[in-house]
Amino acid sequence: GWNSTIESISMGVPMLCWPIFADQPLNSTLITKQWKVGFEIGKNEDGVVEKEAVERVVRMAMEGEASKEVRRRALAMKSAAKEAASRPKSALESILSM
């Protein structure tokens, strides 16, 4: 959920997303497409997540150039979050400065 998203960002940890319901699809879109600090585990044409898809995304997160870029962006967001939280501002101003 959102708290786990904030915790991961504040620690600079890339995320693997498996959105199912509620706020998860939006969180996944922000994480994987907007901020690019994670990978989404895709479903097949029947809407099922297969073990091969999980393995592929875990490997993507651990190896190769995509992994390096996501890790770099995650660490950059960690720095931005730390900077935003260190200045006395309203919550909205802190979020907008990220």
mmCIF file as gemmi writes it, N, C-alpha and C atoms, coordinates in Angstrom:
data_model
loop_
_atom_site.group_PDB
_atom_site.id
_atom_site.type_symbol
_atom_site.label_atom_id
_atom_site.label_alt_id
_atom_site.label_comp_id
_atom_site.label_asym_id
_atom_site.label_entity_id
_atom_site.label_seq_id
_atom_site.pdbx_PDB_ins_code
_atom_site.Cartn_x
_atom_site.Cartn_y
_atom_site.Cartn_z
_atom_site.occupancy
_atom_site.B_iso_or_equiv
_atom_site.pdbx_formal_charge
_atom_site.auth_seq_id
_atom_site.auth_asym_id
_atom_site.pdbx_PDB_model_num
ATOM 1 N N . GLY Axp A 1 ? 0.805 -1.187 0 1 0 ? 1 A 1
ATOM 2 C CA . GLY Axp A 1 ? 0 0 0 1 0 ? 1 A 1
ATOM 3 C C . GLY Axp A 1 ? 0.854 1.258 0 1 0 ? 1 A 1
ATOM 4 N N . TRP Axp A 2 ? 0.211 2.35 0.257 1 0 ? 2 A 1
ATOM 5 C CA . TRP Axp A 2 ? 0.893 3.652 0.206 1 0 ? 2 A 1
ATOM 6 C C . TRP Axp A 2 ? 1.996 3.762 1.259 1 0 ? 2 A 1
ATOM 7 N N . ASN Axp A 3 ? 1.76 3.25 2.471 1 0 ? 3 A 1
ATOM 8 C CA . ASN Axp A 3 ? 2.795 3.338 3.503 1 0 ? 3 A 1
ATOM 9 C C . ASN Axp A 3 ? 4.059 2.598 3.08 1 0 ? 3 A 1
ATOM 10 N N . SER Axp A 4 ? 3.913 1.42 2.488 1 0 ? 4 A 1
ATOM 11 C CA . SER Axp A 4 ? 5.077 0.673 2.007 1 0 ? 4 A 1
ATOM 12 C C . SER Axp A 4 ? 5.789 1.438 0.892 1 0 ? 4 A 1
ATOM 13 N N . THR Axp A 5 ? 5.02 2.121 0.063 1 0 ? 5 A 1
ATOM 14 C CA . THR Axp A 5 ? 5.611 2.937 -1.002 1 0 ? 5 A 1
ATOM 15 C C . THR Axp A 5 ? 6.469 4.043 -0.404 1 0 ? 5 A 1
ATOM 16 N N . ILE Axp A 6 ? 5.92 4.746 0.576 1 0 ? 6 A 1
ATOM 17 C CA . ILE Axp A 6 ? 6.664 5.827 1.228 1 0 ? 6 A 1
ATOM 18 C C . ILE Axp A 6 ? 7.906 5.287 1.938 1 0 ? 6 A 1
ATOM 19 N N . GLU Axp A 7 ? 7.772 4.155 2.619 1 0 ? 7 A 1
ATOM 20 C CA . GLU Axp A 7 ? 8.916 3.552 3.302 1 0 ? 7 A 1
ATOM 21 C C . GLU Axp A 7 ? 10.009 3.182 2.306 1 0 ? 7 A 1
ATOM 22 N N . SER Axp A 8 ? 9.641 2.577 1.19 1 0 ? 8 A 1
ATOM 23 C CA . SER Axp A 8 ? 10.632 2.189 0.186 1 0 ? 8 A 1
ATOM 24 C C . SER Axp A 8 ? 11.324 3.407 -0.398 1 0 ? 8 A 1
ATOM 25 N N . ILE Axp A 9 ? 10.564 4.445 -0.709 1 0 ? 9 A 1
ATOM 26 C CA . ILE Axp A 9 ? 11.161 5.67 -1.242 1 0 ? 9 A 1
ATOM 27 C C . ILE Axp A 9 ? 12.112 6.283 -0.226 1 0 ? 9 A 1
ATOM 28 N N . SER Axp A 10 ? 11.699 6.348 1.028 1 0 ? 10 A 1
ATOM 29 C CA . SER Axp A 10 ? 12.542 6.986 2.04 1 0 ? 10 A 1
ATOM 30 C C . SER Axp A 10 ? 13.825 6.21 2.309 1 0 ? 10 A 1
ATOM 31 N N . MET Axp A 11 ? 13.846 4.923 1.956 1 0 ? 11 A 1
ATOM 32 C CA . MET Axp A 11 ? 15.04 4.105 2.142 1 0 ? 11 A 1
ATOM 33 C C . MET Axp A 11 ? 15.814 3.886 0.838 1 0 ? 11 A 1
ATOM 34 N N . GLY Axp A 12 ? 15.293 4.387 -0.278 1 0 ? 12 A 1
ATOM 35 C CA . GLY Axp A 12 ? 15.964 4.234 -1.562 1 0 ? 12 A 1
ATOM 36 C C . GLY Axp A 12 ? 15.934 2.816 -2.107 1 0 ? 12 A 1
ATOM 37 N N . VAL Axp A 13 ? 14.853 2.101 -1.806 1 0 ? 13 A 1
ATOM 38 C CA . VAL Axp A 13 ? 14.739 0.693 -2.206 1 0 ? 13 A 1
ATOM 39 C C . VAL Axp A 13 ? 13.839 0.569 -3.436 1 0 ? 13 A 1
ATOM 40 N N . PRO Axp A 14 ? 14.342 -0.004 -4.531 1 0 ? 14 A 1
ATOM 41 C CA . PRO Axp A 14 ? 13.483 -0.262 -5.686 1 0 ? 14 A 1
ATOM 42 C C . PRO Axp A 14 ? 12.359 -1.227 -5.312 1 0 ? 14 A 1
ATOM 43 N N . MET Axp A 15 ? 11.245 -1.147 -6.029 1 0 ? 15 A 1
ATOM 44 C CA . MET Axp A 15 ? 10.068 -1.94 -5.674 1 0 ? 15 A 1
ATOM 45 C C . MET Axp A 15 ? 9.635 -2.855 -6.806 1 0 ? 15 A 1
ATOM 46 N N . LEU Axp A 16 ? 9.058 -3.988 -6.428 1 0 ? 16 A 1
ATOM 47 C CA . LEU Axp A 16 ? 8.381 -4.882 -7.357 1 0 ? 16 A 1
ATOM 48 C C . LEU Axp A 16 ? 6.894 -4.754 -7.069 1 0 ? 16 A 1
ATOM 49 N N . CYS Axp A 17 ? 6.12 -4.475 -8.087 1 0 ? 17 A 1
ATOM 50 C CA . CYS Axp A 17 ? 4.696 -4.217 -7.903 1 0 ? 17 A 1
ATOM 51 C C . CYS Axp A 17 ? 3.85 -5.334 -8.496 1 0 ? 17 A 1
ATOM 52 N N . TRP Axp A 18 ? 2.857 -5.761 -7.728 1 0 ? 18 A 1
ATOM 53 C CA . TRP Axp A 18 ? 1.886 -6.769 -8.153 1 0 ? 18 A 1
ATOM 54 C C . TRP Axp A 18 ? 0.518 -6.22 -7.77 1 0 ? 18 A 1
ATOM 55 N N . PRO Axp A 19 ? 0.021 -5.227 -8.526 1 0 ? 19 A 1
ATOM 56 C CA . PRO Axp A 19 ? -1.224 -4.566 -8.143 1 0 ? 19 A 1
ATOM 57 C C . PRO Axp A 19 ? -2.438 -5.471 -8.324 1 0 ? 19 A 1
ATOM 58 N N . ILE Axp A 20 ? -3.312 -5.464 -7.319 1 0 ? 20 A 1
ATOM 59 C CA . ILE Axp A 20 ? -4.512 -6.287 -7.368 1 0 ? 20 A 1
ATOM 60 C C . ILE Axp A 20 ? -5.774 -5.423 -7.28 1 0 ? 20 A 1
ATOM 61 N N . PHE Axp A 21 ? -5.884 -4.572 -6.239 1 0 ? 21 A 1
ATOM 62 C CA . PHE Axp A 21 ? -7.099 -3.77 -6.08 1 0 ? 21 A 1
ATOM 63 C C . PHE Axp A 21 ? -6.806 -2.524 -5.251 1 0 ? 21 A 1
ATOM 64 N N . ALA Axp A 22 ? -7.864 -1.756 -5.035 1 0 ? 22 A 1
ATOM 65 C CA . ALA Axp A 22 ? -7.837 -0.532 -4.223 1 0 ? 22 A 1
ATOM 66 C C . ALA Axp A 22 ? -6.812 0.45 -4.792 1 0 ? 22 A 1
ATOM 67 N N . ASP Axp A 23 ? -5.868 0.924 -3.956 1 0 ? 23 A 1
ATOM 68 C CA . ASP Axp A 23 ? -4.895 1.919 -4.401 1 0 ? 23 A 1
ATOM 69 C C . ASP Axp A 23 ? -3.694 1.305 -5.114 1 0 ? 23 A 1
ATOM 70 N N . GLN Axp A 24 ? -3.61 -0.017 -5.16 1 0 ? 24 A 1
ATOM 71 C CA . GLN Axp A 24 ? -2.427 -0.672 -5.718 1 0 ? 24 A 1
ATOM 72 C C . GLN Axp A 24 ? -2.179 -0.355 -7.2 1 0 ? 24 A 1
ATOM 73 N N . PRO Axp A 25 ? -3.192 -0.363 -8.083 1 0 ? 25 A 1
ATOM 74 C CA . PRO Axp A 25 ? -2.914 -0.006 -9.473 1 0 ? 25 A 1
ATOM 75 C C . PRO Axp A 25 ? -2.347 1.412 -9.628 1 0 ? 25 A 1
ATOM 76 N N . LEU Axp A 26 ? -2.891 2.369 -8.901 1 0 ? 26 A 1
ATOM 77 C CA . LEU Axp A 26 ? -2.365 3.736 -8.961 1 0 ? 26 A 1
ATOM 78 C C . LEU Axp A 26 ? -0.943 3.785 -8.414 1 0 ? 26 A 1
ATOM 79 N N . ASN Axp A 27 ? -0.713 3.153 -7.271 1 0 ? 27 A 1
ATOM 80 C CA . ASN Axp A 27 ? 0.637 3.131 -6.702 1 0 ? 27 A 1
ATOM 81 C C . ASN Axp A 27 ? 1.624 2.529 -7.695 1 0 ? 27 A 1
ATOM 82 N N . SER Axp A 28 ? 1.242 1.422 -8.318 1 0 ? 28 A 1
ATOM 83 C CA . SER Axp A 28 ? 2.117 0.761 -9.281 1 0 ? 28 A 1
ATOM 84 C C . SER Axp A 28 ? 2.431 1.665 -10.47 1 0 ? 28 A 1
ATOM 85 N N . THR Axp A 29 ? 1.429 2.374 -10.955 1 0 ? 29 A 1
ATOM 86 C CA . THR Axp A 29 ? 1.652 3.296 -12.067 1 0 ? 29 A 1
ATOM 87 C C . THR Axp A 29 ? 2.633 4.389 -11.672 1 0 ? 29 A 1
ATOM 88 N N . LEU Axp A 30 ? 2.461 4.961 -10.499 1 0 ? 30 A 1
ATOM 89 C CA . LEU Axp A 30 ? 3.392 5.99 -10.029 1 0 ? 30 A 1
ATOM 90 C C . LEU Axp A 30 ? 4.803 5.426 -9.895 1 0 ? 30 A 1
ATOM 91 N N . ILE Axp A 31 ? 4.923 4.26 -9.292 1 0 ? 31 A 1
ATOM 92 C CA . ILE Axp A 31 ? 6.223 3.645 -9.027 1 0 ? 31 A 1
ATOM 93 C C . ILE Axp A 31 ? 6.94 3.253 -10.314 1 0 ? 31 A 1
ATOM 94 N N . THR Axp A 32 ? 6.217 2.632 -11.237 1 0 ? 32 A 1
ATOM 95 C CA . THR Axp A 32 ? 6.871 2.065 -12.418 1 0 ? 32 A 1
ATOM 96 C C . THR Axp A 32 ? 6.908 2.982 -13.626 1 0 ? 32 A 1
ATOM 97 N N . LYS Axp A 33 ? 5.902 3.826 -13.789 1 0 ? 33 A 1
ATOM 98 C CA . LYS Axp A 33 ? 5.83 4.651 -14.998 1 0 ? 33 A 1
ATOM 99 C C . LYS Axp A 33 ? 6.188 6.121 -14.758 1 0 ? 33 A 1
ATOM 100 N N . GLN Axp A 34 ? 5.746 6.665 -13.642 1 0 ? 34 A 1
ATOM 101 C CA . GLN Axp A 34 ? 6 8.078 -13.353 1 0 ? 34 A 1
ATOM 102 C C . GLN Axp A 34 ? 7.382 8.286 -12.738 1 0 ? 34 A 1
ATOM 103 N N . TRP Axp A 35 ? 7.635 7.609 -11.623 1 0 ? 35 A 1
ATOM 104 C CA . TRP Axp A 35 ? 8.897 7.801 -10.905 1 0 ? 35 A 1
ATOM 105 C C . TRP Axp A 35 ? 9.989 6.856 -11.39 1 0 ? 35 A 1
ATOM 106 N N . LYS Axp A 36 ? 9.603 5.736 -11.986 1 0 ? 36 A 1
ATOM 107 C CA . LYS Axp A 36 ? 10.53 4.736 -12.531 1 0 ? 36 A 1
ATOM 108 C C . LYS Axp A 36 ? 11.507 4.228 -11.475 1 0 ? 36 A 1
ATOM 109 N N . VAL Axp A 37 ? 10.936 3.841 -10.321 1 0 ? 37 A 1
ATOM 110 C CA . VAL Axp A 37 ? 11.741 3.287 -9.23 1 0 ? 37 A 1
ATOM 111 C C . VAL Axp A 37 ? 11.334 1.85 -8.909 1 0 ? 37 A 1
ATOM 112 N N . GLY Axp A 38 ? 10.724 1.183 -9.884 1 0 ? 38 A 1
ATOM 113 C CA . GLY Axp A 38 ? 10.3 -0.186 -9.654 1 0 ? 38 A 1
ATOM 114 C C . GLY Axp A 38 ? 9.852 -0.86 -10.929 1 0 ? 38 A 1
ATOM 115 N N . PHE Axp A 39 ? 9.506 -2.12 -10.79 1 0 ? 39 A 1
ATOM 116 C CA . PHE Axp A 39 ? 9.056 -2.955 -11.901 1 0 ? 39 A 1
ATOM 117 C C . PHE Axp A 39 ? 7.696 -3.557 -11.553 1 0 ? 39 A 1
ATOM 118 N N . GLU Axp A 40 ? 6.83 -3.663 -12.555 1 0 ? 40 A 1
ATOM 119 C CA . GLU Axp A 40 ? 5.525 -4.28 -12.337 1 0 ? 40 A 1
ATOM 120 C C . GLU Axp A 40 ? 5.528 -5.703 -12.872 1 0 ? 40 A 1
ATOM 121 N N . ILE Axp A 41 ? 4.982 -6.611 -12.09 1 0 ? 41 A 1
ATOM 122 C CA . ILE Axp A 41 ? 4.841 -8.002 -12.507 1 0 ? 41 A 1
ATOM 123 C C . ILE Axp A 41 ? 3.558 -8.096 -13.32 1 0 ? 41 A 1
ATOM 124 N N . GLY Axp A 42 ? 3.69 -8.439 -14.587 1 0 ? 42 A 1
ATOM 125 C CA . GLY Axp A 42 ? 2.551 -8.456 -15.489 1 0 ? 42 A 1
ATOM 126 C C . GLY Axp A 42 ? 1.732 -9.738 -15.415 1 0 ? 42 A 1
ATOM 127 N N . LYS Axp A 43 ? 0.515 -9.63 -15.902 1 0 ? 43 A 1
ATOM 128 C CA . LYS Axp A 43 ? -0.403 -10.765 -15.964 1 0 ? 43 A 1
ATOM 129 C C . LYS Axp A 43 ? -0.471 -11.27 -17.406 1 0 ? 43 A 1
ATOM 130 N N . ASN Axp A 44 ? -0.831 -12.533 -17.564 1 0 ? 44 A 1
ATOM 131 C CA . ASN Axp A 44 ? -1.027 -13.057 -18.915 1 0 ? 44 A 1
ATOM 132 C C . ASN Axp A 44 ? -2.394 -12.627 -19.44 1 0 ? 44 A 1
ATOM 133 N N . GLU Axp A 45 ? -2.763 -13.11 -20.639 1 0 ? 45 A 1
ATOM 134 C CA . GLU Axp A 45 ? -4.022 -12.688 -21.255 1 0 ? 45 A 1
ATOM 135 C C . GLU Axp A 45 ? -5.257 -13.12 -20.471 1 0 ? 45 A 1
ATOM 136 N N . ASP Axp A 46 ? -5.085 -14.092 -19.556 1 0 ? 46 A 1
ATOM 137 C CA . ASP Axp A 46 ? -6.196 -14.531 -18.705 1 0 ? 46 A 1
ATOM 138 C C . ASP Axp A 46 ? -6.237 -13.786 -17.37 1 0 ? 46 A 1
ATOM 139 N N . GLY Axp A 47 ? -5.328 -12.827 -17.184 1 0 ? 47 A 1
ATOM 140 C CA . GLY Axp A 47 ? -5.273 -12.067 -15.945 1 0 ? 47 A 1
ATOM 141 C C . GLY Axp A 47 ? -4.564 -12.781 -14.814 1 0 ? 47 A 1
ATOM 142 N N . VAL Axp A 48 ? -3.762 -13.789 -15.157 1 0 ? 48 A 1
ATOM 143 C CA . VAL Axp A 48 ? -3.049 -14.586 -14.154 1 0 ? 48 A 1
ATOM 144 C C . VAL Axp A 48 ? -1.573 -14.199 -14.158 1 0 ? 48 A 1
ATOM 145 N N . VAL Axp A 49 ? -0.999 -14.088 -12.974 1 0 ? 49 A 1
ATOM 146 C CA . VAL Axp A 49 ? 0.441 -13.862 -12.853 1 0 ? 49 A 1
ATOM 147 C C . VAL Axp A 49 ? 1.109 -15.23 -12.792 1 0 ? 49 A 1
ATOM 148 N N . GLU Axp A 50 ? 1.948 -15.499 -13.767 1 0 ? 50 A 1
ATOM 149 C CA . GLU Axp A 50 ? 2.624 -16.79 -13.837 1 0 ? 50 A 1
ATOM 150 C C . GLU Axp A 50 ? 3.983 -16.722 -13.154 1 0 ? 50 A 1
ATOM 151 N N . LYS Axp A 51 ? 4.461 -17.866 -12.679 1 0 ? 51 A 1
ATOM 152 C CA . LYS Axp A 51 ? 5.735 -17.904 -11.956 1 0 ? 51 A 1
ATOM 153 C C . LYS Axp A 51 ? 6.883 -17.407 -12.831 1 0 ? 51 A 1
ATOM 154 N N . GLU Axp A 52 ? 6.806 -17.625 -14.129 1 0 ? 52 A 1
ATOM 155 C CA . GLU Axp A 52 ? 7.854 -17.142 -15.033 1 0 ? 52 A 1
ATOM 156 C C . GLU Axp A 52 ? 7.897 -15.617 -15.066 1 0 ? 52 A 1
ATOM 157 N N . ALA Axp A 53 ? 6.731 -14.999 -14.96 1 0 ? 53 A 1
ATOM 158 C CA . ALA Axp A 53 ? 6.676 -13.537 -14.933 1 0 ? 53 A 1
ATOM 159 C C . ALA Axp A 53 ? 7.318 -13.007 -13.66 1 0 ? 53 A 1
ATOM 160 N N . VAL Axp A 54 ? 7.057 -13.663 -12.545 1 0 ? 54 A 1
ATOM 161 C CA . VAL Axp A 54 ? 7.667 -13.252 -11.273 1 0 ? 54 A 1
ATOM 162 C C . VAL Axp A 54 ? 9.18 -13.401 -11.366 1 0 ? 54 A 1
ATOM 163 N N . GLU Axp A 55 ? 9.639 -14.543 -11.877 1 0 ? 55 A 1
ATOM 164 C CA . GLU Axp A 55 ? 11.083 -14.771 -12.01 1 0 ? 55 A 1
ATOM 165 C C . GLU Axp A 55 ? 11.722 -13.722 -12.92 1 0 ? 55 A 1
ATOM 166 N N . ARG Axp A 56 ? 11.079 -13.442 -14.05 1 0 ? 56 A 1
ATOM 167 C CA . ARG Axp A 56 ? 11.629 -12.466 -14.997 1 0 ? 56 A 1
ATOM 168 C C . ARG Axp A 56 ? 11.791 -11.091 -14.353 1 0 ? 56 A 1
ATOM 169 N N . VAL Axp A 57 ? 10.774 -10.649 -13.624 1 0 ? 57 A 1
ATOM 170 C CA . VAL Axp A 57 ? 10.823 -9.318 -13.02 1 0 ? 57 A 1
ATOM 171 C C . VAL Axp A 57 ? 11.835 -9.275 -11.864 1 0 ? 57 A 1
ATOM 172 N N . VAL Axp A 58 ? 11.926 -10.337 -11.092 1 0 ? 58 A 1
ATOM 173 C CA . VAL Axp A 58 ? 12.935 -10.383 -10.022 1 0 ? 58 A 1
ATOM 174 C C . VAL Axp A 58 ? 14.334 -10.298 -10.63 1 0 ? 58 A 1
ATOM 175 N N . ARG Axp A 59 ? 14.565 -11.039 -11.71 1 0 ? 59 A 1
ATOM 176 C CA . ARG Axp A 59 ? 15.874 -10.978 -12.375 1 0 ? 59 A 1
ATOM 177 C C . ARG Axp A 59 ? 16.137 -9.583 -12.942 1 0 ? 59 A 1
ATOM 178 N N . MET Axp A 60 ? 15.097 -8.974 -13.541 1 0 ? 60 A 1
ATOM 179 C CA . MET Axp A 60 ? 15.249 -7.605 -14.057 1 0 ? 60 A 1
ATOM 180 C C . MET Axp A 60 ? 15.647 -6.64 -12.944 1 0 ? 60 A 1
ATOM 181 N N . ALA Axp A 61 ? 15.063 -6.833 -11.768 1 0 ? 61 A 1
ATOM 182 C CA . ALA Axp A 61 ? 15.344 -5.941 -10.643 1 0 ? 61 A 1
ATOM 183 C C . ALA Axp A 61 ? 16.743 -6.159 -10.069 1 0 ? 61 A 1
ATOM 184 N N . MET Axp A 62 ? 17.307 -7.325 -10.307 1 0 ? 62 A 1
ATOM 185 C CA . MET Axp A 62 ? 18.598 -7.652 -9.704 1 0 ? 62 A 1
ATOM 186 C C . MET Axp A 62 ? 19.773 -7.538 -10.664 1 0 ? 62 A 1
ATOM 187 N N . GLU Axp A 63 ? 19.525 -7.6 -11.968 1 0 ? 63 A 1
ATOM 188 C CA . GLU Axp A 63 ? 20.602 -7.672 -12.953 1 0 ? 63 A 1
ATOM 189 C C . GLU Axp A 63 ? 20.381 -6.672 -14.079 1 0 ? 63 A 1
ATOM 190 N N . GLY Axp A 64 ? 21.453 -6.292 -14.726 1 0 ? 64 A 1
ATOM 191 C CA . GLY Axp A 64 ? 21.371 -5.528 -15.965 1 0 ? 64 A 1
ATOM 192 C C . GLY Axp A 64 ? 21.226 -4.03 -15.799 1 0 ? 64 A 1
ATOM 193 N N . GLU Axp A 65 ? 21.151 -3.386 -16.95 1 0 ? 65 A 1
ATOM 194 C CA . GLU Axp A 65 ? 21.099 -1.929 -16.996 1 0 ? 65 A 1
ATOM 195 C C . GLU Axp A 65 ? 19.813 -1.353 -16.412 1 0 ? 65 A 1
ATOM 196 N N . ALA Axp A 66 ? 18.693 -2.011 -16.664 1 0 ? 66 A 1
ATOM 197 C CA . ALA Axp A 66 ? 17.425 -1.508 -16.116 1 0 ? 66 A 1
ATOM 198 C C . ALA Axp A 66 ? 17.482 -1.47 -14.597 1 0 ? 66 A 1
ATOM 199 N N . SER Axp A 67 ? 18.082 -2.49 -14.007 1 0 ? 67 A 1
ATOM 200 C CA . SER Axp A 67 ? 18.229 -2.539 -12.549 1 0 ? 67 A 1
ATOM 201 C C . SER Axp A 67 ? 19.077 -1.377 -12.039 1 0 ? 67 A 1
ATOM 202 N N . LYS Axp A 68 ? 20.171 -1.111 -12.729 1 0 ? 68 A 1
ATOM 203 C CA . LYS Axp A 68 ? 21.054 -0.013 -12.313 1 0 ? 68 A 1
ATOM 204 C C . LYS Axp A 68 ? 20.339 1.329 -12.364 1 0 ? 68 A 1
ATOM 205 N N . GLU Axp A 69 ? 19.571 1.548 -13.423 1 0 ? 69 A 1
ATOM 206 C CA . GLU Axp A 69 ? 18.855 2.816 -13.557 1 0 ? 69 A 1
ATOM 207 C C . GLU Axp A 69 ? 17.776 2.959 -12.492 1 0 ? 69 A 1
ATOM 208 N N . VAL Axp A 70 ? 17.032 1.9 -12.233 1 0 ? 70 A 1
ATOM 209 C CA . VAL Axp A 70 ? 15.985 1.955 -11.202 1 0 ? 70 A 1
ATOM 210 C C . VAL Axp A 70 ? 16.61 2.201 -9.837 1 0 ? 70 A 1
ATOM 211 N N . ARG Axp A 71 ? 17.721 1.551 -9.544 1 0 ? 71 A 1
ATOM 212 C CA . ARG Axp A 71 ? 18.4 1.774 -8.266 1 0 ? 71 A 1
ATOM 213 C C . ARG Axp A 71 ? 18.9 3.215 -8.144 1 0 ? 71 A 1
ATOM 214 N N . ARG Axp A 72 ? 19.443 3.737 -9.239 1 0 ? 72 A 1
ATOM 215 C CA . ARG Axp A 72 ? 19.93 5.128 -9.235 1 0 ? 72 A 1
ATOM 216 C C . ARG Axp A 72 ? 18.772 6.078 -8.954 1 0 ? 72 A 1
ATOM 217 N N . ARG Axp A 73 ? 17.643 5.855 -9.616 1 0 ? 73 A 1
ATOM 218 C CA . ARG Axp A 73 ? 16.473 6.724 -9.416 1 0 ? 73 A 1
ATOM 219 C C . ARG Axp A 73 ? 15.909 6.575 -8.003 1 0 ? 73 A 1
ATOM 220 N N . ALA Axp A 74 ? 15.907 5.363 -7.473 1 0 ? 74 A 1
ATOM 221 C CA . ALA Axp A 74 ? 15.409 5.13 -6.11 1 0 ? 74 A 1
ATOM 222 C C . ALA Axp A 74 ? 16.274 5.883 -5.1 1 0 ? 74 A 1
ATOM 223 N N . LEU Axp A 75 ? 17.583 5.85 -5.29 1 0 ? 75 A 1
ATOM 224 C CA . LEU Axp A 75 ? 18.474 6.584 -4.38 1 0 ? 75 A 1
ATOM 225 C C . LEU Axp A 75 ? 18.299 8.093 -4.525 1 0 ? 75 A 1
ATOM 226 N N . ALA Axp A 76 ? 18.052 8.549 -5.743 1 0 ? 76 A 1
ATOM 227 C CA . ALA Axp A 76 ? 17.801 9.98 -5.957 1 0 ? 76 A 1
ATOM 228 C C . ALA Axp A 76 ? 16.505 10.4 -5.257 1 0 ? 76 A 1
ATOM 229 N N . MET Axp A 77 ? 15.479 9.552 -5.325 1 0 ? 77 A 1
ATOM 230 C CA . MET Axp A 77 ? 14.232 9.876 -4.621 1 0 ? 77 A 1
ATOM 231 C C . MET Axp A 77 ? 14.428 9.861 -3.114 1 0 ? 77 A 1
ATOM 232 N N . LYS Axp A 78 ? 15.28 8.954 -2.622 1 0 ? 78 A 1
ATOM 233 C CA . LYS Axp A 78 ? 15.592 8.931 -1.189 1 0 ? 78 A 1
ATOM 234 C C . LYS Axp A 78 ? 16.182 10.274 -0.779 1 0 ? 78 A 1
ATOM 235 N N . SER Axp A 79 ? 17.134 10.767 -1.559 1 0 ? 79 A 1
ATOM 236 C CA . SER Axp A 79 ? 17.758 12.06 -1.248 1 0 ? 79 A 1
ATOM 237 C C . SER Axp A 79 ? 16.743 13.19 -1.295 1 0 ? 79 A 1
ATOM 238 N N . ALA Axp A 80 ? 15.876 13.166 -2.314 1 0 ? 80 A 1
ATOM 239 C CA . ALA Axp A 80 ? 14.851 14.204 -2.432 1 0 ? 80 A 1
ATOM 240 C C . ALA Axp A 80 ? 13.876 14.143 -1.264 1 0 ? 80 A 1
ATOM 241 N N . ALA Axp A 81 ? 13.495 12.94 -0.859 1 0 ? 81 A 1
ATOM 242 C CA . ALA Axp A 81 ? 12.566 12.794 0.266 1 0 ? 81 A 1
ATOM 243 C C . ALA Axp A 81 ? 13.208 13.292 1.559 1 0 ? 81 A 1
ATOM 244 N N . LYS Axp A 82 ? 14.475 12.954 1.747 1 0 ? 82 A 1
ATOM 245 C CA . LYS Axp A 82 ? 15.192 13.402 2.945 1 0 ? 82 A 1
ATOM 246 C C . LYS Axp A 82 ? 15.293 14.925 2.976 1 0 ? 82 A 1
ATOM 247 N N . GLU Axp A 83 ? 15.617 15.518 1.843 1 0 ? 83 A 1
ATOM 248 C CA . GLU Axp A 83 ? 15.716 16.972 1.749 1 0 ? 83 A 1
ATOM 249 C C . GLU Axp A 83 ? 14.361 17.625 1.999 1 0 ? 83 A 1
ATOM 250 N N . ALA Axp A 84 ? 13.308 17.074 1.395 1 0 ? 84 A 1
ATOM 251 C CA . ALA Axp A 84 ? 11.97 17.644 1.565 1 0 ? 84 A 1
ATOM 252 C C . ALA Axp A 84 ? 11.514 17.569 3.014 1 0 ? 84 A 1
ATOM 253 N N . ALA Axp A 85 ? 11.868 16.485 3.691 1 0 ? 85 A 1
ATOM 254 C CA . ALA Axp A 85 ? 11.437 16.311 5.084 1 0 ? 85 A 1
ATOM 255 C C . ALA Axp A 85 ? 12.278 17.125 6.062 1 0 ? 85 A 1
ATOM 256 N N . SER Axp A 86 ? 13.453 17.568 5.642 1 0 ? 86 A 1
ATOM 257 C CA . SER Axp A 86 ? 14.354 18.277 6.559 1 0 ? 86 A 1
ATOM 258 C C . SER Axp A 86 ? 14.011 19.758 6.724 1 0 ? 86 A 1
ATOM 259 N N . ARG Axp A 87 ? 13.265 20.318 5.781 1 0 ? 87 A 1
ATOM 260 C CA . ARG Axp A 87 ? 12.905 21.735 5.851 1 0 ? 87 A 1
ATOM 261 C C . ARG Axp A 87 ? 11.525 21.898 6.475 1 0 ? 87 A 1
ATOM 262 N N . PRO Axp A 88 ? 11.352 22.867 7.333 1 0 ? 88 A 1
ATOM 263 C CA . PRO Axp A 88 ? 10.028 23.07 7.938 1 0 ? 88 A 1
ATOM 264 C C . PRO Axp A 88 ? 9.053 23.657 6.917 1 0 ? 88 A 1
ATOM 265 N N . LYS Axp A 89 ? 8.194 22.793 6.384 1 0 ? 89 A 1
ATOM 266 C CA . LYS Axp A 89 ? 7.181 23.2 5.414 1 0 ? 89 A 1
ATOM 267 C C . LYS Axp A 89 ? 5.907 22.435 5.712 1 0 ? 89 A 1
ATOM 268 N N . SER Axp A 90 ? 4.892 22.818 5.007 1 0 ? 90 A 1
ATOM 269 C CA . SER Axp A 90 ? 3.667 22.032 5.091 1 0 ? 90 A 1
ATOM 270 C C . SER Axp A 90 ? 3.89 20.72 4.325 1 0 ? 90 A 1
ATOM 271 N N . ALA Axp A 91 ? 3.063 19.736 4.585 1 0 ? 91 A 1
ATOM 272 C CA . ALA Axp A 91 ? 3.183 18.447 3.895 1 0 ? 91 A 1
ATOM 273 C C . ALA Axp A 91 ? 3.045 18.632 2.388 1 0 ? 91 A 1
ATOM 274 N N . LEU Axp A 92 ? 2.122 19.474 1.954 1 0 ? 92 A 1
ATOM 275 C CA . LEU Axp A 92 ? 1.923 19.7 0.527 1 0 ? 92 A 1
ATOM 276 C C . LEU Axp A 92 ? 3.168 20.313 -0.11 1 0 ? 92 A 1
ATOM 277 N N . GLU Axp A 93 ? 3.74 21.309 0.535 1 0 ? 93 A 1
ATOM 278 C CA . GLU Axp A 93 ? 4.959 21.931 -0.003 1 0 ? 93 A 1
ATOM 279 C C . GLU Axp A 93 ? 6.093 20.911 -0.097 1 0 ? 93 A 1
ATOM 280 N N . SER Axp A 94 ? 6.224 20.024 0.897 1 0 ? 94 A 1
ATOM 281 C CA . SER Axp A 94 ? 7.263 19 0.863 1 0 ? 94 A 1
ATOM 282 C C . SER Axp A 94 ? 7.059 18.026 -0.303 1 0 ? 94 A 1
ATOM 283 N N . ILE Axp A 95 ? 5.822 17.604 -0.516 1 0 ? 95 A 1
ATOM 284 C CA . ILE Axp A 95 ? 5.534 16.682 -1.61 1 0 ? 95 A 1
ATOM 285 C C . ILE Axp A 95 ? 5.794 17.344 -2.949 1 0 ? 95 A 1
ATOM 286 N N . LEU Axp A 96 ? 5.37 18.573 -3.11 1 0 ? 96 A 1
ATOM 287 C CA . LEU Axp A 96 ? 5.559 19.268 -4.377 1 0 ? 96 A 1
ATOM 288 C C . LEU Axp A 96 ? 7.037 19.525 -4.683 1 0 ? 96 A 1
ATOM 289 N N . SER Axp A 97 ? 7.861 19.632 -3.66 1 0 ? 97 A 1
ATOM 290 C CA . SER Axp A 97 ? 9.284 19.882 -3.897 1 0 ? 97 A 1
ATOM 291 C C . SER Axp A 97 ? 10.042 18.629 -4.314 1 0 ? 97 A 1
ATOM 292 N N . MET Axp A 98 ? 9.396 17.456 -4.2 1 0 ? 98 A 1
ATOM 293 C CA . MET Axp A 98 ? 10.032 16.214 -4.628 1 0 ? 98 A 1
ATOM 294 C C . MET Axp A 98 ? 9.985 16.156 -6.125 1 0 ? 98 A 1
